[in-house]
Amino acid sequence: MKNIPTLYEWAGDMPTFENLFAKFYTKVLKDDLLGEVFKNMSPDHVKHVAHFVAEVFGGDKLYTTEDGGSHAHMIGKHIGKMLTEEKRQRWVHLLLQTADEVGLKSDPEFRSAFVGYIEWGTRLAVINSTLTDNPMHTNEPMPKWGWGETGGPYLSDKN
């Protein structure tokens, strides 16, 4: 059996993710709908999101080791933000537009997995943004996203 690359390996490397999210958040800050939501983001926000997504896609565990993050920590960033479906859709649209602009791999298999994760993650963000308390326990695992395996992001032989 052939060694199947992770989504992270297929996409490129950490500079690929850092470049994608740096250019993306430049757009977000200028956006009429999203700019207000992100205007006070920390200077490390872009790096943390790049590390988080890269780790979820099978890259080095920089978010959990260097950034001191966890899935519960990322969920916590959305608590009380009162995000709307309109904002979620704009966020997704800008990210996919940026992915095209920076030359992120565009083969159907990769993009399907990428969009699947973005849809899943942003829908969780909207749900959690209406809460006042974080529903995640700190010991819950980071999600792992692959090429479309059944079982979702937590039920994987790779955990």
mmCIF file of the C-alpha atoms, coordinates in Angstrom:
data_MODEL
# 
_entry.id   MODEL 
# 
loop_
_atom_site.group_PDB 
_atom_site.id 
_atom_site.type_symbol 
_atom_site.label_atom_id 
_atom_site.label_alt_id 
_atom_site.label_comp_id 
_atom_site.label_asym_id 
_atom_site.label_entity_id 
_atom_site.label_seq_id 
_atom_site.pdbx_PDB_ins_code 
_atom_site.Cartn_x 
_atom_site.Cartn_y 
_atom_site.Cartn_z 
_atom_site.occupancy 
_atom_site.B_iso_or_equiv 
_atom_site.pdbx_formal_charge 
_atom_site.auth_seq_id 
_atom_site.auth_comp_id 
_atom_site.auth_asym_id 
_atom_site.auth_atom_id 
_atom_site.pdbx_PDB_model_num 
ATOM 1   C CA . MET A 1 1   ? 0.000   0.000  0.000  1.00 0.00 ? 1   MET A CA 1 
ATOM 2   C CA . LYS A 1 2   ? 1.202   3.449  -0.901 1.00 0.00 ? 2   LYS A CA 1 
ATOM 3   C CA . ASN A 1 3   ? 2.136   5.925  1.808  1.00 0.00 ? 3   ASN A CA 1 
ATOM 4   C CA . ILE A 1 4   ? -0.650  8.512  1.664  1.00 0.00 ? 4   ILE A CA 1 
ATOM 5   C CA . PRO A 1 5   ? 0.530   12.023 2.590  1.00 0.00 ? 5   PRO A CA 1 
ATOM 6   C CA . THR A 1 6   ? -1.261  14.019 5.249  1.00 0.00 ? 6   THR A CA 1 
ATOM 7   C CA . LEU A 1 7   ? -3.232  17.061 4.155  1.00 0.00 ? 7   LEU A CA 1 
ATOM 8   C CA . TYR A 1 8   ? -0.424  19.137 5.643  1.00 0.00 ? 8   TYR A CA 1 
ATOM 9   C CA . GLU A 1 9   ? 2.217   17.365 3.549  1.00 0.00 ? 9   GLU A CA 1 
ATOM 10  C CA . TRP A 1 10  ? 0.074   17.659 0.430  1.00 0.00 ? 10  TRP A CA 1 
ATOM 11  C CA . ALA A 1 11  ? -0.493  21.389 0.991  1.00 0.00 ? 11  ALA A CA 1 
ATOM 12  C CA . GLY A 1 12  ? 3.219   22.108 1.358  1.00 0.00 ? 12  GLY A CA 1 
ATOM 13  C CA . ASP A 1 13  ? 4.814   23.198 4.609  1.00 0.00 ? 13  ASP A CA 1 
ATOM 14  C CA . MET A 1 14  ? 4.429   25.634 7.496  1.00 0.00 ? 14  MET A CA 1 
ATOM 15  C CA . PRO A 1 15  ? 5.282   28.692 5.345  1.00 0.00 ? 15  PRO A CA 1 
ATOM 16  C CA . THR A 1 16  ? 2.373   27.646 3.085  1.00 0.00 ? 16  THR A CA 1 
ATOM 17  C CA . PHE A 1 17  ? -0.060  27.880 6.006  1.00 0.00 ? 17  PHE A CA 1 
ATOM 18  C CA . GLU A 1 18  ? 1.524   31.031 7.441  1.00 0.00 ? 18  GLU A CA 1 
ATOM 19  C CA . ASN A 1 19  ? 1.353   32.777 4.059  1.00 0.00 ? 19  ASN A CA 1 
ATOM 20  C CA . LEU A 1 20  ? -2.271  31.714 3.503  1.00 0.00 ? 20  LEU A CA 1 
ATOM 21  C CA . PHE A 1 21  ? -3.453  33.031 6.852  1.00 0.00 ? 21  PHE A CA 1 
ATOM 22  C CA . ALA A 1 22  ? -1.336  36.208 6.769  1.00 0.00 ? 22  ALA A CA 1 
ATOM 23  C CA . LYS A 1 23  ? -2.860  37.224 3.439  1.00 0.00 ? 23  LYS A CA 1 
ATOM 24  C CA . PHE A 1 24  ? -6.303  36.076 4.554  1.00 0.00 ? 24  PHE A CA 1 
ATOM 25  C CA . TYR A 1 25  ? -6.340  38.122 7.751  1.00 0.00 ? 25  TYR A CA 1 
ATOM 26  C CA . THR A 1 26  ? -5.155  41.188 5.814  1.00 0.00 ? 26  THR A CA 1 
ATOM 27  C CA . LYS A 1 27  ? -8.402  40.832 3.815  1.00 0.00 ? 27  LYS A CA 1 
ATOM 28  C CA . VAL A 1 28  ? -10.463 40.160 6.944  1.00 0.00 ? 28  VAL A CA 1 
ATOM 29  C CA . LEU A 1 29  ? -9.279  43.347 8.653  1.00 0.00 ? 29  LEU A CA 1 
ATOM 30  C CA . LYS A 1 30  ? -10.322 45.419 5.607  1.00 0.00 ? 30  LYS A CA 1 
ATOM 31  C CA . ASP A 1 31  ? -13.694 43.699 5.266  1.00 0.00 ? 31  ASP A CA 1 
ATOM 32  C CA . ASP A 1 32  ? -16.807 45.718 6.143  1.00 0.00 ? 32  ASP A CA 1 
ATOM 33  C CA . LEU A 1 33  ? -18.505 42.788 7.860  1.00 0.00 ? 33  LEU A CA 1 
ATOM 34  C CA . LEU A 1 34  ? -15.541 41.057 9.543  1.00 0.00 ? 34  LEU A CA 1 
ATOM 35  C CA . GLY A 1 35  ? -13.125 43.897 10.253 1.00 0.00 ? 35  GLY A CA 1 
ATOM 36  C CA . GLU A 1 36  ? -14.904 44.884 13.455 1.00 0.00 ? 36  GLU A CA 1 
ATOM 37  C CA . VAL A 1 37  ? -14.819 41.304 14.782 1.00 0.00 ? 37  VAL A CA 1 
ATOM 38  C CA . PHE A 1 38  ? -11.041 40.988 14.316 1.00 0.00 ? 38  PHE A CA 1 
ATOM 39  C CA . LYS A 1 39  ? -9.803  44.556 14.832 1.00 0.00 ? 39  LYS A CA 1 
ATOM 40  C CA . ASN A 1 40  ? -8.434  43.763 18.314 1.00 0.00 ? 40  ASN A CA 1 
ATOM 41  C CA . MET A 1 41  ? -6.882  40.377 17.522 1.00 0.00 ? 41  MET A CA 1 
ATOM 42  C CA . SER A 1 42  ? -3.531  39.709 19.126 1.00 0.00 ? 42  SER A CA 1 
ATOM 43  C CA . PRO A 1 43  ? -0.376  40.148 17.059 1.00 0.00 ? 43  PRO A CA 1 
ATOM 44  C CA . ASP A 1 44  ? 0.112   36.358 17.270 1.00 0.00 ? 44  ASP A CA 1 
ATOM 45  C CA . HIS A 1 45  ? -3.409  35.477 16.069 1.00 0.00 ? 45  HIS A CA 1 
ATOM 46  C CA . VAL A 1 46  ? -2.399  34.774 12.471 1.00 0.00 ? 46  VAL A CA 1 
ATOM 47  C CA . LYS A 1 47  ? 0.483   32.531 13.522 1.00 0.00 ? 47  LYS A CA 1 
ATOM 48  C CA . HIS A 1 48  ? -1.701  30.661 16.019 1.00 0.00 ? 48  HIS A CA 1 
ATOM 49  C CA . VAL A 1 49  ? -4.413  29.978 13.427 1.00 0.00 ? 49  VAL A CA 1 
ATOM 50  C CA . ALA A 1 50  ? -1.810  28.822 10.883 1.00 0.00 ? 50  ALA A CA 1 
ATOM 51  C CA . HIS A 1 51  ? -0.279  26.507 13.498 1.00 0.00 ? 51  HIS A CA 1 
ATOM 52  C CA . PHE A 1 52  ? -3.706  25.225 14.569 1.00 0.00 ? 52  PHE A CA 1 
ATOM 53  C CA . VAL A 1 53  ? -4.901  24.344 11.057 1.00 0.00 ? 53  VAL A CA 1 
ATOM 54  C CA . ALA A 1 54  ? -1.516  22.868 10.112 1.00 0.00 ? 54  ALA A CA 1 
ATOM 55  C CA . GLU A 1 55  ? -1.595  20.642 13.211 1.00 0.00 ? 55  GLU A CA 1 
ATOM 56  C CA . VAL A 1 56  ? -5.168  19.531 12.507 1.00 0.00 ? 56  VAL A CA 1 
ATOM 57  C CA . PHE A 1 57  ? -4.051  18.633 8.966  1.00 0.00 ? 57  PHE A CA 1 
ATOM 58  C CA . GLY A 1 58  ? -1.213  16.450 10.268 1.00 0.00 ? 58  GLY A CA 1 
ATOM 59  C CA . GLY A 1 59  ? 1.633   18.935 10.584 1.00 0.00 ? 59  GLY A CA 1 
ATOM 60  C CA . ASP A 1 60  ? 3.975   19.463 13.516 1.00 0.00 ? 60  ASP A CA 1 
ATOM 61  C CA . LYS A 1 61  ? 2.233   20.092 16.829 1.00 0.00 ? 61  LYS A CA 1 
ATOM 62  C CA . LEU A 1 62  ? 3.299   23.735 17.012 1.00 0.00 ? 62  LEU A CA 1 
ATOM 63  C CA . TYR A 1 63  ? -0.070  24.954 18.264 1.00 0.00 ? 63  TYR A CA 1 
ATOM 64  C CA . THR A 1 64  ? -0.076  22.607 21.238 1.00 0.00 ? 64  THR A CA 1 
ATOM 65  C CA . THR A 1 65  ? 3.654   22.800 22.008 1.00 0.00 ? 65  THR A CA 1 
ATOM 66  C CA . GLU A 1 66  ? 5.004   26.230 21.020 1.00 0.00 ? 66  GLU A CA 1 
ATOM 67  C CA . ASP A 1 67  ? 1.754   28.204 21.270 1.00 0.00 ? 67  ASP A CA 1 
ATOM 68  C CA . GLY A 1 68  ? 0.502   26.417 24.392 1.00 0.00 ? 68  GLY A CA 1 
ATOM 69  C CA . GLY A 1 69  ? -2.876  25.855 22.770 1.00 0.00 ? 69  GLY A CA 1 
ATOM 70  C CA . SER A 1 70  ? -5.450  23.091 22.736 1.00 0.00 ? 70  SER A CA 1 
ATOM 71  C CA . HIS A 1 71  ? -8.731  22.505 20.982 1.00 0.00 ? 71  HIS A CA 1 
ATOM 72  C CA . ALA A 1 72  ? -10.531 23.742 24.118 1.00 0.00 ? 72  ALA A CA 1 
ATOM 73  C CA . HIS A 1 73  ? -8.386  26.889 24.016 1.00 0.00 ? 73  HIS A CA 1 
ATOM 74  C CA . MET A 1 74  ? -9.336  27.541 20.373 1.00 0.00 ? 74  MET A CA 1 
ATOM 75  C CA . ILE A 1 75  ? -13.028 26.915 21.113 1.00 0.00 ? 75  ILE A CA 1 
ATOM 76  C CA . GLY A 1 76  ? -12.722 29.343 24.024 1.00 0.00 ? 76  GLY A CA 1 
ATOM 77  C CA . LYS A 1 77  ? -11.603 32.114 21.674 1.00 0.00 ? 77  LYS A CA 1 
ATOM 78  C CA . HIS A 1 78  ? -15.085 32.076 20.096 1.00 0.00 ? 78  HIS A CA 1 
ATOM 79  C CA . ILE A 1 79  ? -17.194 32.046 23.280 1.00 0.00 ? 79  ILE A CA 1 
ATOM 80  C CA . GLY A 1 80  ? -19.488 35.073 23.469 1.00 0.00 ? 80  GLY A CA 1 
ATOM 81  C CA . LYS A 1 81  ? -18.506 36.523 20.081 1.00 0.00 ? 81  LYS A CA 1 
ATOM 82  C CA . MET A 1 82  ? -22.087 36.147 18.775 1.00 0.00 ? 82  MET A CA 1 
ATOM 83  C CA . LEU A 1 83  ? -21.006 35.259 15.250 1.00 0.00 ? 83  LEU A CA 1 
ATOM 84  C CA . THR A 1 84  ? -23.693 35.122 12.577 1.00 0.00 ? 84  THR A CA 1 
ATOM 85  C CA . GLU A 1 85  ? -24.180 32.849 9.611  1.00 0.00 ? 85  GLU A CA 1 
ATOM 86  C CA . GLU A 1 86  ? -23.499 35.839 7.358  1.00 0.00 ? 86  GLU A CA 1 
ATOM 87  C CA . LYS A 1 87  ? -20.130 36.417 9.043  1.00 0.00 ? 87  LYS A CA 1 
ATOM 88  C CA . ARG A 1 88  ? -19.291 32.725 8.840  1.00 0.00 ? 88  ARG A CA 1 
ATOM 89  C CA . GLN A 1 89  ? -20.030 32.638 5.134  1.00 0.00 ? 89  GLN A CA 1 
ATOM 90  C CA . ARG A 1 90  ? -17.945 35.761 4.491  1.00 0.00 ? 90  ARG A CA 1 
ATOM 91  C CA . TRP A 1 91  ? -15.031 34.280 6.477  1.00 0.00 ? 91  TRP A CA 1 
ATOM 92  C CA . VAL A 1 92  ? -15.206 31.067 4.415  1.00 0.00 ? 92  VAL A CA 1 
ATOM 93  C CA . HIS A 1 93  ? -15.505 33.006 1.148  1.00 0.00 ? 93  HIS A CA 1 
ATOM 94  C CA . LEU A 1 94  ? -12.464 35.173 1.911  1.00 0.00 ? 94  LEU A CA 1 
ATOM 95  C CA . LEU A 1 95  ? -10.397 32.168 2.979  1.00 0.00 ? 95  LEU A CA 1 
ATOM 96  C CA . LEU A 1 96  ? -11.203 30.219 -0.189 1.00 0.00 ? 96  LEU A CA 1 
ATOM 97  C CA . GLN A 1 97  ? -10.540 33.302 -2.323 1.00 0.00 ? 97  GLN A CA 1 
ATOM 98  C CA . THR A 1 98  ? -7.180  33.744 -0.593 1.00 0.00 ? 98  THR A CA 1 
ATOM 99  C CA . ALA A 1 99  ? -6.368  30.044 -1.029 1.00 0.00 ? 99  ALA A CA 1 
ATOM 100 C CA . ASP A 1 100 ? -6.779  30.494 -4.786 1.00 0.00 ? 100 ASP A CA 1 
ATOM 101 C CA . GLU A 1 101 ? -4.718  33.688 -4.812 1.00 0.00 ? 101 GLU A CA 1 
ATOM 102 C CA . VAL A 1 102 ? -1.765  32.178 -2.947 1.00 0.00 ? 102 VAL A CA 1 
ATOM 103 C CA . GLY A 1 103 ? -1.813  29.014 -5.048 1.00 0.00 ? 103 GLY A CA 1 
ATOM 104 C CA . LEU A 1 104 ? -2.914  26.540 -2.383 1.00 0.00 ? 104 LEU A CA 1 
ATOM 105 C CA . LYS A 1 105 ? -3.264  23.123 -4.018 1.00 0.00 ? 105 LYS A CA 1 
ATOM 106 C CA . SER A 1 106 ? -6.484  23.084 -6.003 1.00 0.00 ? 106 SER A CA 1 
ATOM 107 C CA . ASP A 1 107 ? -6.953  19.423 -6.894 1.00 0.00 ? 107 ASP A CA 1 
ATOM 108 C CA . PRO A 1 108 ? -10.503 18.268 -6.108 1.00 0.00 ? 108 PRO A CA 1 
ATOM 109 C CA . GLU A 1 109 ? -9.474  15.786 -3.414 1.00 0.00 ? 109 GLU A CA 1 
ATOM 110 C CA . PHE A 1 110 ? -7.457  18.288 -1.388 1.00 0.00 ? 110 PHE A CA 1 
ATOM 111 C CA . ARG A 1 111 ? -9.922  21.137 -1.801 1.00 0.00 ? 111 ARG A CA 1 
ATOM 112 C CA . SER A 1 112 ? -12.793 18.873 -0.802 1.00 0.00 ? 112 SER A CA 1 
ATOM 113 C CA . ALA A 1 113 ? -10.997 17.973 2.430  1.00 0.00 ? 113 ALA A CA 1 
ATOM 114 C CA . PHE A 1 114 ? -9.950  21.609 3.016  1.00 0.00 ? 114 PHE A CA 1 
ATOM 115 C CA . VAL A 1 115 ? -13.471 22.941 2.481  1.00 0.00 ? 115 VAL A CA 1 
ATOM 116 C CA . GLY A 1 116 ? -14.917 20.139 4.605  1.00 0.00 ? 116 GLY A CA 1 
ATOM 117 C CA . TYR A 1 117 ? -12.737 21.174 7.524  1.00 0.00 ? 117 TYR A CA 1 
ATOM 118 C CA . ILE A 1 118 ? -13.421 24.891 7.056  1.00 0.00 ? 118 ILE A CA 1 
ATOM 119 C CA . GLU A 1 119 ? -17.173 24.235 6.974  1.00 0.00 ? 119 GLU A CA 1 
ATOM 120 C CA . TRP A 1 120 ? -16.995 22.032 10.078 1.00 0.00 ? 120 TRP A CA 1 
ATOM 121 C CA . GLY A 1 121 ? -14.782 24.414 12.026 1.00 0.00 ? 121 GLY A CA 1 
ATOM 122 C CA . THR A 1 122 ? -16.658 27.605 11.182 1.00 0.00 ? 122 THR A CA 1 
ATOM 123 C CA . ARG A 1 123 ? -20.005 26.035 12.020 1.00 0.00 ? 123 ARG A CA 1 
ATOM 124 C CA . LEU A 1 124 ? -18.610 25.009 15.417 1.00 0.00 ? 124 LEU A CA 1 
ATOM 125 C CA . ALA A 1 125 ? -17.336 28.564 15.883 1.00 0.00 ? 125 ALA A CA 1 
ATOM 126 C CA . VAL A 1 126 ? -20.804 30.008 15.266 1.00 0.00 ? 126 VAL A CA 1 
ATOM 127 C CA . ILE A 1 127 ? -22.437 27.539 17.681 1.00 0.00 ? 127 ILE A CA 1 
ATOM 128 C CA . ASN A 1 128 ? -19.836 28.180 20.388 1.00 0.00 ? 128 ASN A CA 1 
ATOM 129 C CA . SER A 1 129 ? -19.968 31.950 19.890 1.00 0.00 ? 129 SER A CA 1 
ATOM 130 C CA . THR A 1 130 ? -23.465 32.024 21.396 1.00 0.00 ? 130 THR A CA 1 
ATOM 131 C CA . LEU A 1 131 ? -22.342 30.317 24.615 1.00 0.00 ? 131 LEU A CA 1 
ATOM 132 C CA . THR A 1 132 ? -21.116 31.931 27.809 1.00 0.00 ? 132 THR A CA 1 
ATOM 133 C CA . ASP A 1 133 ? -19.009 28.956 28.957 1.00 0.00 ? 133 ASP A CA 1 
ATOM 134 C CA . ASN A 1 134 ? -16.591 26.757 27.056 1.00 0.00 ? 134 ASN A CA 1 
ATOM 135 C CA . PRO A 1 135 ? -18.179 23.322 26.491 1.00 0.00 ? 135 PRO A CA 1 
ATOM 136 C CA . MET A 1 136 ? -14.819 21.625 25.849 1.00 0.00 ? 136 MET A CA 1 
ATOM 137 C CA . HIS A 1 137 ? -12.716 19.968 28.524 1.00 0.00 ? 137 HIS A CA 1 
ATOM 138 C CA . THR A 1 138 ? -9.039  20.878 28.412 1.00 0.00 ? 138 THR A CA 1 
ATOM 139 C CA . ASN A 1 139 ? -8.005  17.224 27.997 1.00 0.00 ? 139 ASN A CA 1 
ATOM 140 C CA . GLU A 1 140 ? -10.037 16.649 24.808 1.00 0.00 ? 140 GLU A CA 1 
ATOM 141 C CA . PRO A 1 141 ? -7.825  15.858 21.818 1.00 0.00 ? 141 PRO A CA 1 
ATOM 142 C CA . MET A 1 142 ? -7.045  18.156 18.956 1.00 0.00 ? 142 MET A CA 1 
ATOM 143 C CA . PRO A 1 143 ? -9.122  17.308 15.907 1.00 0.00 ? 143 PRO A CA 1 
ATOM 144 C CA . LYS A 1 144 ? -7.345  15.457 13.119 1.00 0.00 ? 144 LYS A CA 1 
ATOM 145 C CA . TRP A 1 145 ? -8.588  16.018 9.599  1.00 0.00 ? 145 TRP A CA 1 
ATOM 146 C CA . GLY A 1 146 ? -7.802  13.747 6.704  1.00 0.00 ? 146 GLY A CA 1 
ATOM 147 C CA . TRP A 1 147 ? -8.872  12.883 3.208  1.00 0.00 ? 147 TRP A CA 1 
ATOM 148 C CA . GLY A 1 148 ? -12.461 12.053 4.121  1.00 0.00 ? 148 GLY A CA 1 
ATOM 149 C CA . GLU A 1 149 ? -12.320 9.101  6.472  1.00 0.00 ? 149 GLU A CA 1 
ATOM 150 C CA . THR A 1 150 ? -15.539 8.231  8.226  1.00 0.00 ? 150 THR A CA 1 
ATOM 151 C CA . GLY A 1 151 ? -15.784 8.805  11.931 1.00 0.00 ? 151 GLY A CA 1 
ATOM 152 C CA . GLY A 1 152 ? -15.126 12.521 12.068 1.00 0.00 ? 152 GLY A CA 1 
ATOM 153 C CA . PRO A 1 153 ? -12.111 14.375 13.383 1.00 0.00 ? 153 PRO A CA 1 
ATOM 154 C CA . TYR A 1 154 ? -11.835 12.520 16.715 1.00 0.00 ? 154 TYR A CA 1 
ATOM 155 C CA . LEU A 1 155 ? -12.182 8.876  15.671 1.00 0.00 ? 155 LEU A CA 1 
ATOM 156 C CA . SER A 1 156 ? -9.025  8.040  13.831 1.00 0.00 ? 156 SER A CA 1 
ATOM 157 C CA . ASP A 1 157 ? -6.385  5.350  14.033 1.00 0.00 ? 157 ASP A CA 1 
ATOM 158 C CA . LYS A 1 158 ? -3.849  8.185  14.076 1.00 0.00 ? 158 LYS A CA 1 
ATOM 159 C CA . ASN A 1 159 ? -4.940  9.505  17.507 1.00 0.00 ? 159 ASN A CA 1 
# 
